[in-house]
Amino acid sequence: MPVYAYACTACGHAFDARQGFDEPALTICEACGGSLRKQYGTVGVTFNGSGFYRTDSRAAASSGSSSSSSGDAKPAAKAPAASGTGSAA
């Protein structure tokens, strides 16, 4: 069952409540009888390993393609430069 954080808008009393997904949200403060508001914070989930971050796929693609592209790019760069220079001159 998930734990939800609540805070009273009148007195500021804050507490956690363990509730099921199908249970209605709490609305009345236990301390003063004021209205409650759910508190939202960061999620305690961490994704570790490859494939979870945008930079994982780019780093693999750029490092893999840069090593193969650098070998392929040198002859390809020379050919267009020579034909481009020849047509321009």
C-alpha positions as CSV (number, residue, x, y, z in Angstrom):
1,M,0.0,0.0,0.0
2,P,1.4,3.4,-0.9
3,V,2.1,6.1,1.7
4,Y,0.8,9.6,1.0
5,A,2.0,12.8,2.7
6,Y,-0.6,15.3,3.9
7,A,-0.4,18.8,5.4
8,C,-3.1,20.9,7.0
9,T,-3.8,24.2,5.3
10,A,-4.9,25.8,8.7
11,C,-2.4,24.7,11.3
12,G,0.4,23.3,9.2
13,H,0.3,19.8,10.8
14,A,2.0,17.3,8.5
15,F,1.8,13.5,8.5
16,D,2.0,10.5,6.4
17,A,-0.9,8.1,5.8
18,R,-0.8,4.6,4.4
19,Q,-3.8,4.2,2.0
20,G,-4.9,1.8,-0.7
21,F,-5.4,3.1,-4.3
22,D,-9.1,2.7,-4.0
23,E,-9.5,4.6,-0.7
24,P,-10.6,8.3,-0.9
25,A,-8.1,11.0,0.0
26,L,-8.1,12.4,3.5
27,T,-9.7,15.8,3.8
28,I,-10.0,16.7,7.6
29,C,-7.0,17.4,9.8
30,E,-6.7,15.1,12.9
31,A,-5.2,18.0,15.0
32,C,-7.4,21.0,14.3
33,G,-10.2,19.8,12.0
34,G,-9.0,22.0,9.1
35,S,-8.7,21.0,5.5
36,L,-5.9,18.7,4.3
37,R,-3.8,18.9,1.2
38,K,-1.7,16.2,-0.4
39,Q,2.0,16.9,-0.5
40,Y,3.8,15.9,-3.7
41,G,7.6,15.3,-3.7
42,T,10.2,13.6,-5.7
43,V,9.8,10.0,-6.5
44,G,12.2,7.6,-4.9
45,V,13.0,5.6,-8.0
46,T,16.4,5.5,-9.6
47,F,17.0,3.9,-13.1
48,N,20.5,2.6,-13.3
49,G,22.2,0.8,-16.1
50,S,22.4,1.4,-19.8
51,G,19.4,2.3,-21.9
52,F,17.6,4.5,-19.4
53,Y,19.2,7.8,-20.2
54,R,19.1,9.8,-23.5
55,T,22.9,10.2,-23.3
56,D,23.4,6.4,-23.2
57,S,22.2,5.8,-26.7
58,R,23.9,8.9,-28.1
59,A,27.2,8.1,-26.4
60,A,27.2,4.6,-27.9
61,A,26.1,5.8,-31.3
62,S,28.5,8.7,-31.4
63,S,31.5,6.8,-30.1
64,G,30.8,3.8,-32.4
65,S,29.9,5.9,-35.4
66,S,32.8,8.4,-34.8
67,S,35.4,5.7,-34.9
68,S,33.9,4.1,-38.1
69,S,32.9,7.5,-39.5
70,S,36.4,9.0,-39.0
71,G,37.8,6.1,-41.1
72,D,35.1,6.5,-43.7
73,A,34.9,10.3,-43.5
74,K,38.5,10.9,-44.5
75,P,38.3,9.2,-48.0
76,A,34.8,10.6,-48.5
77,A,35.9,14.1,-47.5
78,K,38.8,14.0,-49.9
79,A,36.7,12.9,-52.8
80,P,34.1,15.7,-52.7
81,A,36.7,18.3,-51.9
82,A,38.7,17.2,-55.0
83,S,35.6,17.1,-57.2
84,G,34.3,20.4,-55.7
85,T,37.6,22.1,-56.3
86,G,37.9,20.7,-59.8
87,S,34.4,21.9,-60.7
88,A,34.9,25.3,-59.1
89,A,38.3,25.9,-60.7
